[in-house]
Amino acid sequence: MSLNHKTGKSSDSGPLIGSILPDVPTECKVVGTLTETELTMPRVVLFVSMHCVHCIDLLPHIEQMTKKYTSCSFVLFSTGDEEDHKSMIDYFRWDFPVYSLDQSDMEAHYSVTYLPFMILTDESGKVITKGVVYNFEEFDRIMKDNIYNPSA
């Protein structure tokens, strides 16, 4: 089951624009870390479920996202377990952290009710933009529509 079937609009999902993104819940298991430099960069936070076809389809697009937006750090929240995450990191050669988080916790901690979902924060953790993304093109459109310049 995916959170894609919640009532309301997908634009209502996620924290409010301008709010500070909450810290990672302490109970989250993580594979990987951010470097000191990445901690001070704008951050793309992606949310996926291992039970959502659209989410699984998004995974191969993440490499293109990270290659184009090198001035951002990336973090992935997934409903998978540690073994799933190690396999994904190895397969896709990701160099960013992947956190385990249940769908109910995605909603409770981050107000994310639609998946796959992305949040972009500035260097201070303030939410700049957010939205449902199914592929690189949609992700890129959201980034460009919000005047985020990857070469800046």
CNS distance restraints for C-alpha pairs under 8 A (distance, minus, plus):
assign (resid   1 and name CA) (resid  51 and name CA) 6.00 0.50 0.50
assign (resid   1 and name CA) (resid  52 and name CA) 6.66 0.50 0.50
assign (resid   2 and name CA) (resid  49 and name CA) 7.05 0.50 0.50
assign (resid   2 and name CA) (resid  51 and name CA) 6.44 0.50 0.50
assign (resid   2 and name CA) (resid  52 and name CA) 5.25 0.50 0.50
assign (resid   2 and name CA) (resid 114 and name CA) 7.80 0.50 0.50
assign (resid   2 and name CA) (resid 115 and name CA) 6.95 0.50 0.50
assign (resid   3 and name CA) (resid 103 and name CA) 7.48 0.50 0.50
assign (resid   3 and name CA) (resid 113 and name CA) 5.57 0.50 0.50
assign (resid   3 and name CA) (resid 114 and name CA) 4.94 0.50 0.50
assign (resid   3 and name CA) (resid 115 and name CA) 5.89 0.50 0.50
assign (resid   4 and name CA) (resid 113 and name CA) 7.12 0.50 0.50
assign (resid   4 and name CA) (resid 114 and name CA) 4.62 0.50 0.50
assign (resid   4 and name CA) (resid 115 and name CA) 5.66 0.50 0.50
assign (resid   5 and name CA) (resid 114 and name CA) 7.49 0.50 0.50
assign (resid   6 and name CA) (resid 113 and name CA) 6.65 0.50 0.50
assign (resid   6 and name CA) (resid 114 and name CA) 7.12 0.50 0.50
assign (resid   8 and name CA) (resid  12 and name CA) 7.01 0.50 0.50
assign (resid   9 and name CA) (resid  13 and name CA) 7.31 0.50 0.50
assign (resid  10 and name CA) (resid 113 and name CA) 7.58 0.50 0.50
assign (resid  10 and name CA) (resid 114 and name CA) 6.07 0.50 0.50
assign (resid  10 and name CA) (resid 131 and name CA) 7.16 0.50 0.50
assign (resid  10 and name CA) (resid 132 and name CA) 6.79 0.50 0.50
assign (resid  11 and name CA) (resid 130 and name CA) 7.83 0.50 0.50
assign (resid  11 and name CA) (resid 131 and name CA) 6.33 0.50 0.50
assign (resid  11 and name CA) (resid 132 and name CA) 7.92 0.50 0.50
assign (resid  13 and name CA) (resid 111 and name CA) 5.99 0.50 0.50
assign (resid  13 and name CA) (resid 112 and name CA) 4.98 0.50 0.50
assign (resid  13 and name CA) (resid 113 and name CA) 5.33 0.50 0.50
assign (resid  13 and name CA) (resid 114 and name CA) 6.32 0.50 0.50
assign (resid  13 and name CA) (resid 131 and name CA) 7.65 0.50 0.50
assign (resid  14 and name CA) (resid 107 and name CA) 7.87 0.50 0.50
assign (resid  14 and name CA) (resid 110 and name CA) 5.76 0.50 0.50
assign (resid  14 and name CA) (resid 111 and name CA) 4.45 0.50 0.50
assign (resid  14 and name CA) (resid 112 and name CA) 4.32 0.50 0.50
assign (resid  14 and name CA) (resid 113 and name CA) 7.05 0.50 0.50
assign (resid  14 and name CA) (resid 119 and name CA) 7.58 0.50 0.50
assign (resid  14 and name CA) (resid 130 and name CA) 7.11 0.50 0.50
assign (resid  15 and name CA) (resid  19 and name CA) 6.73 0.50 0.50
assign (resid  15 and name CA) (resid  21 and name CA) 7.02 0.50 0.50
assign (resid  15 and name CA) (resid 110 and name CA) 5.98 0.50 0.50
assign (resid  15 and name CA) (resid 111 and name CA) 5.71 0.50 0.50
assign (resid  15 and name CA) (resid 112 and name CA) 7.48 0.50 0.50
assign (resid  15 and name CA) (resid 127 and name CA) 7.42 0.50 0.50
assign (resid  16 and name CA) (resid 127 and name CA) 7.13 0.50 0.50
assign (resid  17 and name CA) (resid 126 and name CA) 7.71 0.50 0.50
assign (resid  17 and name CA) (resid 127 and name CA) 5.08 0.50 0.50
assign (resid  17 and name CA) (resid 128 and name CA) 5.78 0.50 0.50
assign (resid  17 and name CA) (resid 129 and name CA) 6.18 0.50 0.50
assign (resid  17 and name CA) (resid 130 and name CA) 7.77 0.50 0.50
assign (resid  18 and name CA) (resid 126 and name CA) 5.54 0.50 0.50
assign (resid  18 and name CA) (resid 127 and name CA) 5.07 0.50 0.50
assign (resid  18 and name CA) (resid 128 and name CA) 6.25 0.50 0.50
assign (resid  19 and name CA) (resid 126 and name CA) 5.44 0.50 0.50
assign (resid  19 and name CA) (resid 127 and name CA) 5.61 0.50 0.50
assign (resid  20 and name CA) (resid 124 and name CA) 7.87 0.50 0.50
assign (resid  20 and name CA) (resid 125 and name CA) 5.36 0.50 0.50
assign (resid  20 and name CA) (resid 126 and name CA) 4.30 0.50 0.50
assign (resid  20 and name CA) (resid 127 and name CA) 6.01 0.50 0.50
assign (resid  21 and name CA) (resid 110 and name CA) 7.51 0.50 0.50
assign (resid  21 and name CA) (resid 121 and name CA) 7.43 0.50 0.50
assign (resid  21 and name CA) (resid 125 and name CA) 5.58 0.50 0.50
assign (resid  21 and name CA) (resid 126 and name CA) 6.10 0.50 0.50
assign (resid  21 and name CA) (resid 127 and name CA) 6.26 0.50 0.50
assign (resid  22 and name CA) (resid 109 and name CA) 7.04 0.50 0.50
assign (resid  22 and name CA) (resid 110 and name CA) 6.89 0.50 0.50
assign (resid  24 and name CA) (resid  28 and name CA) 7.13 0.50 0.50
assign (resid  25 and name CA) (resid 109 and name CA) 7.45 0.50 0.50
assign (resid  28 and name CA) (resid  99 and name CA) 6.13 0.50 0.50
assign (resid  28 and name CA) (resid 100 and name CA) 5.64 0.50 0.50
assign (resid  28 and name CA) (resid 101 and name CA) 6.19 0.50 0.50
assign (resid  29 and name CA) (resid  82 and name CA) 7.18 0.50 0.50
assign (resid  29 and name CA) (resid  99 and name CA) 5.70 0.50 0.50
assign (resid  29 and name CA) (resid 100 and name CA) 5.41 0.50 0.50
assign (resid  29 and name CA) (resid 101 and name CA) 7.94 0.50 0.50
assign (resid  30 and name CA) (resid  82 and name CA) 7.28 0.50 0.50
assign (resid  30 and name CA) (resid  97 and name CA) 6.49 0.50 0.50
assign (resid  30 and name CA) (resid  98 and name CA) 5.62 0.50 0.50
assign (resid  30 and name CA) (resid  99 and name CA) 4.36 0.50 0.50
assign (resid  30 and name CA) (resid 100 and name CA) 6.38 0.50 0.50
assign (resid  31 and name CA) (resid  82 and name CA) 6.85 0.50 0.50
assign (resid  31 and name CA) (resid  85 and name CA) 6.77 0.50 0.50
assign (resid  31 and name CA) (resid  86 and name CA) 6.77 0.50 0.50
assign (resid  31 and name CA) (resid  97 and name CA) 5.54 0.50 0.50
assign (resid  31 and name CA) (resid  98 and name CA) 5.35 0.50 0.50
assign (resid  31 and name CA) (resid  99 and name CA) 6.52 0.50 0.50
assign (resid  32 and name CA) (resid  95 and name CA) 7.26 0.50 0.50
assign (resid  32 and name CA) (resid  96 and name CA) 5.99 0.50 0.50
assign (resid  32 and name CA) (resid  97 and name CA) 4.14 0.50 0.50
assign (resid  32 and name CA) (resid  98 and name CA) 6.49 0.50 0.50
assign (resid  33 and name CA) (resid  96 and name CA) 6.32 0.50 0.50
assign (resid  33 and name CA) (resid  97 and name CA) 4.99 0.50 0.50
assign (resid  34 and name CA) (resid  38 and name CA) 5.64 0.50 0.50
assign (resid  34 and name CA) (resid  39 and name CA) 6.28 0.50 0.50
assign (resid  34 and name CA) (resid  73 and name CA) 7.71 0.50 0.50
assign (resid  34 and name CA) (resid  96 and name CA) 6.44 0.50 0.50
assign (resid  34 and name CA) (resid  97 and name CA) 6.62 0.50 0.50
assign (resid  35 and name CA) (resid  39 and name CA) 6.35 0.50 0.50
assign (resid  36 and name CA) (resid  40 and name CA) 7.03 0.50 0.50
assign (resid  37 and name CA) (resid  41 and name CA) 6.78 0.50 0.50
assign (resid  38 and name CA) (resid  72 and name CA) 7.43 0.50 0.50
assign (resid  38 and name CA) (resid  73 and name CA) 5.32 0.50 0.50
assign (resid  39 and name CA) (resid  73 and name CA) 7.48 0.50 0.50
assign (resid  39 and name CA) (resid 123 and name CA) 7.90 0.50 0.50
assign (resid  40 and name CA) (resid 123 and name CA) 5.36 0.50 0.50
assign (resid  40 and name CA) (resid 124 and name CA) 7.42 0.50 0.50
assign (resid  41 and name CA) (resid  71 and name CA) 6.84 0.50 0.50
assign (resid  41 and name CA) (resid  72 and name CA) 5.66 0.50 0.50
assign (resid  41 and name CA) (resid  73 and name CA) 6.11 0.50 0.50
assign (resid  41 and name CA) (resid 122 and name CA) 7.07 0.50 0.50
assign (resid  41 and name CA) (resid 123 and name CA) 4.85 0.50 0.50
assign (resid  42 and name CA) (resid  71 and name CA) 7.16 0.50 0.50
assign (resid  42 and name CA) (resid  72 and name CA) 4.89 0.50 0.50
assign (resid  42 and name CA) (resid  73 and name CA) 6.33 0.50 0.50
assign (resid  42 and name CA) (resid 120 and name CA) 7.10 0.50 0.50
assign (resid  42 and name CA) (resid 121 and name CA) 5.48 0.50 0.50
assign (resid  42 and name CA) (resid 122 and name CA) 4.29 0.50 0.50
assign (resid  42 and name CA) (resid 123 and name CA) 4.52 0.50 0.50
assign (resid  42 and name CA) (resid 124 and name CA) 7.79 0.50 0.50
assign (resid  42 and name CA) (resid 125 and name CA) 7.54 0.50 0.50
assign (resid  43 and name CA) (resid  72 and name CA) 5.20 0.50 0.50
assign (resid  43 and name CA) (resid  73 and name CA) 4.74 0.50 0.50
assign (resid  43 and name CA) (resid  74 and name CA) 5.69 0.50 0.50
assign (resid  43 and name CA) (resid  75 and name CA) 7.46 0.50 0.50
assign (resid  43 and name CA) (resid 119 and name CA) 8.00 0.50 0.50
assign (resid  43 and name CA) (resid 120 and name CA) 5.65 0.50 0.50
assign (resid  43 and name CA) (resid 121 and name CA) 5.19 0.50 0.50
assign (resid  43 and name CA) (resid 122 and name CA) 6.51 0.50 0.50
assign (resid  43 and name CA) (resid 123 and name CA) 7.19 0.50 0.50
assign (resid  43 and name CA) (resid 125 and name CA) 7.62 0.50 0.50
assign (resid  44 and name CA) (resid  72 and name CA) 6.55 0.50 0.50
assign (resid  44 and name CA) (resid  73 and name CA) 6.19 0.50 0.50
assign (resid  44 and name CA) (resid  74 and name CA) 4.82 0.50 0.50
assign (resid  44 and name CA) (resid  75 and name CA) 6.34 0.50 0.50
assign (resid  44 and name CA) (resid 118 and name CA) 6.75 0.50 0.50
assign (resid  44 and name CA) (resid 119 and name CA) 5.74 0.50 0.50
assign (resid  44 and name CA) (resid 120 and name CA) 4.61 0.50 0.50
assign (resid  44 and name CA) (resid 121 and name CA) 6.60 0.50 0.50
assign (resid  45 and name CA) (resid  74 and name CA) 5.97 0.50 0.50
assign (resid  45 and name CA) (resid  75 and name CA) 4.90 0.50 0.50
assign (resid  45 and name CA) (resid  76 and name CA) 5.84 0.50 0.50
assign (resid  45 and name CA) (resid  77 and name CA) 7.46 0.50 0.50
assign (resid  45 and name CA) (resid 118 and name CA) 5.53 0.50 0.50
assign (resid  45 and name CA) (resid 119 and name CA) 5.09 0.50 0.50
assign (resid  45 and name CA) (resid 120 and name CA) 6.37 0.50 0.50
assign (resid  46 and name CA) (resid  74 and name CA) 7.70 0.50 0.50
assign (resid  46 and name CA) (resid  75 and name CA) 6.26 0.50 0.50
assign (resid  46 and name CA) (resid  76 and name CA) 4.74 0.50 0.50
assign (resid  46 and name CA) (resid  77 and name CA) 6.06 0.50 0.50
assign (resid  46 and name CA) (resid 116 and name CA) 7.32 0.50 0.50
assign (resid  46 and name CA) (resid 117 and name CA) 5.76 0.50 0.50
assign (resid  46 and name CA) (resid 118 and name CA) 4.48 0.50 0.50
assign (resid  46 and name CA) (resid 119 and name CA) 6.57 0.50 0.50
assign (resid  47 and name CA) (resid  76 and name CA) 5.96 0.50 0.50
assign (resid  47 and name CA) (resid  77 and name CA) 4.78 0.50 0.50
assign (resid  47 and name CA) (resid  78 and name CA) 5.97 0.50 0.50
assign (resid  47 and name CA) (resid 106 and name CA) 7.83 0.50 0.50
assign (resid  47 and name CA) (resid 115 and name CA) 6.51 0.50 0.50
assign (resid  47 and name CA) (resid 116 and name CA) 5.64 0.50 0.50
assign (resid  47 and name CA) (resid 117 and name CA) 5.12 0.50 0.50
assign (resid  47 and name CA) (resid 118 and name CA) 6.31 0.50 0.50
assign (resid  48 and name CA) (resid  52 and name CA) 7.46 0.50 0.50
assign (resid  48 and name CA) (resid  55 and name CA) 5.18 0.50 0.50
assign (resid  48 and name CA) (resid  56 and name CA) 7.64 0.50 0.50
assign (resid  48 and name CA) (resid  76 and name CA) 7.62 0.50 0.50
assign (resid  48 and name CA) (resid  77 and name CA) 6.31 0.50 0.50
assign (resid  48 and name CA) (resid  78 and name CA) 4.92 0.50 0.50
assign (resid  48 and name CA) (resid  79 and name CA) 6.82 0.50 0.50
assign (resid  48 and name CA) (resid 115 and name CA) 5.86 0.50 0.50
assign (resid  48 and name CA) (resid 116 and name CA) 4.97 0.50 0.50
assign (resid  48 and name CA) (resid 117 and name CA) 6.93 0.50 0.50
assign (resid  49 and name CA) (resid  55 and name CA) 6.03 0.50 0.50
assign (resid  49 and name CA) (resid  56 and name CA) 7.60 0.50 0.50
assign (resid  49 and name CA) (resid  78 and name CA) 5.45 0.50 0.50
assign (resid  49 and name CA) (resid  79 and name CA) 4.94 0.50 0.50
assign (resid  49 and name CA) (resid  80 and name CA) 7.11 0.50 0.50
assign (resid  49 and name CA) (resid 103 and name CA) 7.24 0.50 0.50
assign (resid  49 and name CA) (resid 115 and name CA) 7.19 0.50 0.50
assign (resid  49 and name CA) (resid 116 and name CA) 7.44 0.50 0.50
assign (resid  50 and name CA) (resid  55 and name CA) 7.04 0.50 0.50
assign (resid  50 and name CA) (resid  56 and name CA) 6.57 0.50 0.50
assign (resid  50 and name CA) (resid  78 and name CA) 6.95 0.50 0.50
assign (resid  50 and name CA) (resid  79 and name CA) 5.79 0.50 0.50
assign (resid  50 and name CA) (resid  80 and name CA) 5.82 0.50 0.50
assign (resid  51 and name CA) (resid  55 and name CA) 7.94 0.50 0.50
assign (resid  52 and name CA) (resid  56 and name CA) 6.37 0.50 0.50
assign (resid  52 and name CA) (resid 115 and name CA) 7.67 0.50 0.50
assign (resid  53 and name CA) (resid  57 and name CA) 6.15 0.50 0.50
assign (resid  54 and name CA) (resid  58 and name CA) 6.26 0.50 0.50
assign (resid  54 and name CA) (resid 115 and name CA) 7.73 0.50 0.50
assign (resid  54 and name CA) (resid 116 and name CA) 6.68 0.50 0.50
assign (resid  54 and name CA) (resid 134 and name CA) 6.17 0.50 0.50
assign (resid  55 and name CA) (resid  59 and name CA) 6.73 0.50 0.50
assign (resid  55 and name CA) (resid 115 and name CA) 6.68 0.50 0.50
assign (resid  55 and name CA) (resid 116 and name CA) 5.07 0.50 0.50
assign (resid  55 and name CA) (resid 134 and name CA) 7.16 0.50 0.50
assign (resid  57 and name CA) (resid  61 and name CA) 7.95 0.50 0.50
assign (resid  57 and name CA) (resid 134 and name CA) 7.33 0.50 0.50
assign (resid  57 and name CA) (resid 135 and name CA) 7.68 0.50 0.50
assign (resid  58 and name CA) (resid  62 and name CA) 6.89 0.50 0.50
assign (resid  58 and name CA) (resid 116 and name CA) 7.56 0.50 0.50
assign (resid  58 and name CA) (resid 133 and name CA) 7.80 0.50 0.50
assign (resid  58 and name CA) (resid 134 and name CA) 5.59 0.50 0.50
assign (resid  58 and name CA) (resid 135 and name CA) 5.40 0.50 0.50
assign (resid  58 and name CA) (resid 136 and name CA) 7.83 0.50 0.50
assign (resid  60 and name CA) (resid  92 and name CA) 7.22 0.50 0.50
assign (resid  61 and name CA) (resid  65 and name CA) 6.57 0.50 0.50
assign (resid  61 and name CA) (resid 135 and name CA) 5.94 0.50 0.50
assign (resid  61 and name CA) (resid 136 and name CA) 5.41 0.50 0.50
assign (resid  62 and name CA) (resid  66 and name CA) 6.24 0.50 0.50
assign (resid  62 and name CA) (resid 136 and name CA) 7.24 0.50 0.50
assign (resid  63 and name CA) (resid  67 and name CA) 6.18 0.50 0.50
assign (resid  63 and name CA) (resid  92 and name CA) 7.43 0.50 0.50
assign (resid  63 and name CA) (resid  94 and name CA) 7.37 0.50 0.50
assign (resid  64 and name CA) (resid  68 and name CA) 6.20 0.50 0.50
assign (resid  64 and name CA) (resid 136 and name CA) 6.89 0.50 0.50
assign (resid  65 and name CA) (resid  69 and name CA) 6.01 0.50 0.50
assign (resid  65 and name CA) (resid 136 and name CA) 6.40 0.50 0.50
assign (resid  65 and name CA) (resid 139 and name CA) 7.65 0.50 0.50
assign (resid  65 and name CA) (resid 140 and name CA) 7.64 0.50 0.50
assign (resid  66 and name CA) (resid  70 and name CA) 5.87 0.50 0.50
assign (resid  66 and name CA) (resid  72 and name CA) 7.75 0.50 0.50
assign (resid  66 and name CA) (resid  73 and name CA) 8.00 0.50 0.50
assign (resid  66 and name CA) (resid  74 and name CA) 7.24 0.50 0.50
assign (resid  68 and name CA) (resid 150 and name CA) 6.94 0.50 0.50
assign (resid  69 and name CA) (resid 150 and name CA) 5.17 0.50 0.50
assign (resid  69 and name CA) (resid 151 and name CA) 7.94 0.50 0.50
assign (resid  70 and name CA) (resid 150 and name CA) 7.05 0.50 0.50
assign (resid  71 and name CA) (resid 150 and name CA) 6.29 0.50 0.50
assign (resid  71 and name CA) (resid 151 and name CA) 7.45 0.50 0.50
assign (resid  71 and name CA) (resid 152 and name CA) 7.65 0.50 0.50
assign (resid  73 and name CA) (resid  96 and name CA) 7.62 0.50 0.50
assign (resid  74 and name CA) (resid  96 and name CA) 5.94 0.50 0.50
assign (resid  74 and name CA) (resid  97 and name CA) 7.53 0.50 0.50
assign (resid  75 and name CA) (resid  96 and name CA) 5.99 0.50 0.50
assign (resid  75 and name CA) (resid  97 and name CA) 5.41 0.50 0.50
assign (resid  75 and name CA) (resid  98 and name CA) 6.12 0.50 0.50
assign (resid  75 and name CA) (resid  99 and name CA) 7.78 0.50 0.50
assign (resid  76 and name CA) (resid  96 and name CA) 7.79 0.50 0.50
assign (resid  76 and name CA) (resid  97 and name CA) 6.48 0.50 0.50
assign (resid  76 and name CA) (resid  98 and name CA) 4.73 0.50 0.50
assign (resid  76 and name CA) (resid  99 and name CA) 6.15 0.50 0.50
assign (resid  77 and name CA) (resid  98 and name CA) 5.84 0.50 0.50
assign (resid  77 and name CA) (resid  99 and name CA) 4.75 0.50 0.50
assign (resid  77 and name CA) (resid 100 and name CA) 5.97 0.50 0.50
assign (resid  77 and name CA) (resid 101 and name CA) 6.07 0.50 0.50
assign (resid  78 and name CA) (resid  98 and name CA) 7.02 0.50 0.50
assign (resid  78 and name CA) (resid  99 and name CA) 6.09 0.50 0.50
assign (resid  78 and name CA) (resid 100 and name CA) 5.23 0.50 0.50
assign (resid  78 and name CA) (resid 101 and name CA) 5.74 0.50 0.50
assign (resid  78 and name CA) (resid 102 and name CA) 7.45 0.50 0.50
assign (resid  79 and name CA) (resid 100 and name CA) 5.51 0.50 0.50
assign (resid  79 and name CA) (resid 101 and name CA) 5.19 0.50 0.50
assign (resid  79 and name CA) (resid 102 and name CA) 5.08 0.50 0.50
assign (resid  79 and name CA) (resid 103 and name CA) 6.59 0.50 0.50
assign (resid  80 and name CA) (resid  84 and name CA) 5.53 0.50 0.50
assign (resid  80 and name CA) (resid  85 and name CA) 6.48 0.50 0.50
assign (resid  80 and name CA) (resid 100 and name CA) 5.94 0.50 0.50
assign (resid  80 and name CA) (resid 101 and name CA) 7.70 0.50 0.50
assign (resid  81 and name CA) (resid  85 and name CA) 6.31 0.50 0.50
assign (resid  81 and name CA) (resid 100 and name CA) 5.96 0.50 0.50
assign (resid  82 and name CA) (resid  86 and name CA) 6.18 0.50 0.50
assign (resid  82 and name CA) (resid 100 and name CA) 7.06 0.50 0.50
assign (resid  83 and name CA) (resid  87 and name CA) 6.22 0.50 0.50
assign (resid  84 and name CA) (resid  88 and name CA) 6.22 0.50 0.50
assign (resid  85 and name CA) (resid  89 and name CA) 6.04 0.50 0.50
assign (resid  85 and name CA) (resid  98 and name CA) 6.43 0.50 0.50
assign (resid  85 and name CA) (resid  99 and name CA) 7.98 0.50 0.50
assign (resid  86 and name CA) (resid  90 and name CA) 6.10 0.50 0.50
assign (resid  87 and name CA) (resid  91 and name CA) 5.96 0.50 0.50
assign (resid  88 and name CA) (resid  92 and name CA) 5.85 0.50 0.50
assign (resid  88 and name CA) (resid  93 and name CA) 7.75 0.50 0.50
assign (resid  88 and name CA) (resid  94 and name CA) 7.84 0.50 0.50
assign (resid  89 and name CA) (resid  93 and name CA) 5.22 0.50 0.50
assign (resid  89 and name CA) (resid  94 and name CA) 4.90 0.50 0.50
assign (resid  89 and name CA) (resid  95 and name CA) 7.33 0.50 0.50
assign (resid  90 and name CA) (resid  94 and name CA) 7.08 0.50 0.50
assign (resid 101 and name CA) (resid 105 and name CA) 6.16 0.50 0.50
assign (resid 101 and name CA) (resid 106 and name CA) 6.47 0.50 0.50
assign (resid 102 and name CA) (resid 106 and name CA) 6.30 0.50 0.50
assign (resid 103 and name CA) (resid 107 and name CA) 6.47 0.50 0.50
assign (resid 104 and name CA) (resid 108 and name CA) 6.14 0.50 0.50
assign (resid 105 and name CA) (resid 109 and name CA) 5.72 0.50 0.50
assign (resid 105 and name CA) (resid 110 and name CA) 7.75 0.50 0.50
assign (resid 106 and name CA) (resid 110 and name CA) 5.42 0.50 0.50
assign (resid 106 and name CA) (resid 111 and name CA) 6.46 0.50 0.50
assign (resid 106 and name CA) (resid 112 and name CA) 5.54 0.50 0.50
assign (resid 106 and name CA) (resid 113 and name CA) 7.53 0.50 0.50
assign (resid 107 and name CA) (resid 111 and name CA) 4.15 0.50 0.50
assign (resid 107 and name CA) (resid 112 and name CA) 4.60 0.50 0.50
assign (resid 107 and name CA) (resid 113 and name CA) 5.64 0.50 0.50
assign (resid 108 and name CA) (resid 112 and name CA) 7.90 0.50 0.50
assign (resid 112 and name CA) (resid 117 and name CA) 7.38 0.50 0.50
assign (resid 114 and name CA) (resid 132 and name CA) 6.82 0.50 0.50
assign (resid 115 and name CA) (resid 132 and name CA) 6.38 0.50 0.50
assign (resid 115 and name CA) (resid 133 and name CA) 7.90 0.50 0.50
assign (resid 116 and name CA) (resid 132 and name CA) 5.70 0.50 0.50
assign (resid 116 and name CA) (resid 133 and name CA) 5.80 0.50 0.50
assign (resid 116 and name CA) (resid 134 and name CA) 6.53 0.50 0.50
assign (resid 117 and name CA) (resid 130 and name CA) 7.41 0.50 0.50
assign (resid 117 and name CA) (resid 131 and name CA) 5.67 0.50 0.50
assign (resid 117 and name CA) (resid 132 and name CA) 4.36 0.50 0.50
assign (resid 117 and name CA) (resid 133 and name CA) 5.71 0.50 0.50
assign (resid 118 and name CA) (resid 130 and name CA) 5.43 0.50 0.50
assign (resid 118 and name CA) (resid 131 and name CA) 5.51 0.50 0.50
assign (resid 118 and name CA) (resid 132 and name CA) 6.30 0.50 0.50
assign (resid 118 and name CA) (resid 133 and name CA) 6.70 0.50 0.50
assign (resid 118 and name CA) (resid 139 and name CA) 7.99 0.50 0.50
assign (resid 119 and name CA) (resid 127 and name CA) 6.87 0.50 0.50
assign (resid 119 and name CA) (resid 128 and name CA) 7.67 0.50 0.50
assign (resid 119 and name CA) (resid 129 and name CA) 5.96 0.50 0.50
assign (resid 119 and name CA) (resid 130 and name CA) 4.25 0.50 0.50
assign (resid 119 and name CA) (resid 131 and name CA) 6.74 0.50 0.50
assign (resid 120 and name CA) (resid 127 and name CA) 5.91 0.50 0.50
assign (resid 120 and name CA) (resid 128 and name CA) 5.57 0.50 0.50
assign (resid 120 and name CA) (resid 129 and name CA) 5.32 0.50 0.50
assign (resid 120 and name CA) (resid 130 and name CA) 6.09 0.50 0.50
assign (resid 121 and name CA) (resid 125 and name CA) 5.08 0.50 0.50
assign (resid 121 and name CA) (resid 126 and name CA) 5.06 0.50 0.50
assign (resid 121 and name CA) (resid 127 and name CA) 4.31 0.50 0.50
assign (resid 121 and name CA) (resid 128 and name CA) 5.18 0.50 0.50
assign (resid 121 and name CA) (resid 129 and name CA) 7.19 0.50 0.50
assign (resid 122 and name CA) (resid 126 and name CA) 5.44 0.50 0.50
assign (resid 122 and name CA) (resid 127 and name CA) 6.65 0.50 0.50
assign (resid 122 and name CA) (resid 128 and name CA) 6.46 0.50 0.50
assign (resid 128 and name CA) (resid 146 and name CA) 7.78 0.50 0.50
assign (resid 129 and name CA) (resid 142 and name CA) 7.62 0.50 0.50
assign (resid 129 and name CA) (resid 143 and name CA) 7.86 0.50 0.50
assign (resid 129 and name CA) (resid 146 and name CA) 6.88 0.50 0.50
assign (resid 130 and name CA) (resid 142 and name CA) 7.65 0.50 0.50
assign (resid 131 and name CA) (resid 142 and name CA) 7.37 0.50 0.50
assign (resid 133 and name CA) (resid 138 and name CA) 5.53 0.50 0.50
assign (resid 133 and name CA) (resid 139 and name CA) 5.61 0.50 0.50
assign (resid 134 and name CA) (resid 138 and name CA) 6.53 0.50 0.50
assign (resid 134 and name CA) (resid 139 and name CA) 7.68 0.50 0.50
assign (resid 135 and name CA) (resid 139 and name CA) 6.41 0.50 0.50
assign (resid 136 and name CA) (resid 140 and name CA) 5.93 0.50 0.50
assign (resid 137 and name CA) (resid 141 and name CA) 6.10 0.50 0.50
assign (resid 138 and name CA) (resid 142 and name CA) 6.27 0.50 0.50
assign (resid 139 and name CA) (resid 143 and name CA) 6.30 0.50 0.50
assign (resid 140 and name CA) (resid 144 and name CA) 6.07 0.50 0.50
assign (resid 141 and name CA) (resid 145 and name CA) 5.75 0.50 0.50
assign (resid 142 and name CA) (resid 146 and name CA) 6.29 0.50 0.50
assign (resid 143 and name CA) (resid 147 and name CA) 6.75 0.50 0.50
assign (resid 143 and name CA) (resid 148 and name CA) 5.45 0.50 0.50
assign (resid 143 and name CA) (resid 149 and name CA) 7.89 0.50 0.50
assign (resid 144 and name CA) (resid 148 and name CA) 5.51 0.50 0.50
assign (resid 144 and name CA) (resid 149 and name CA) 7.00 0.50 0.50
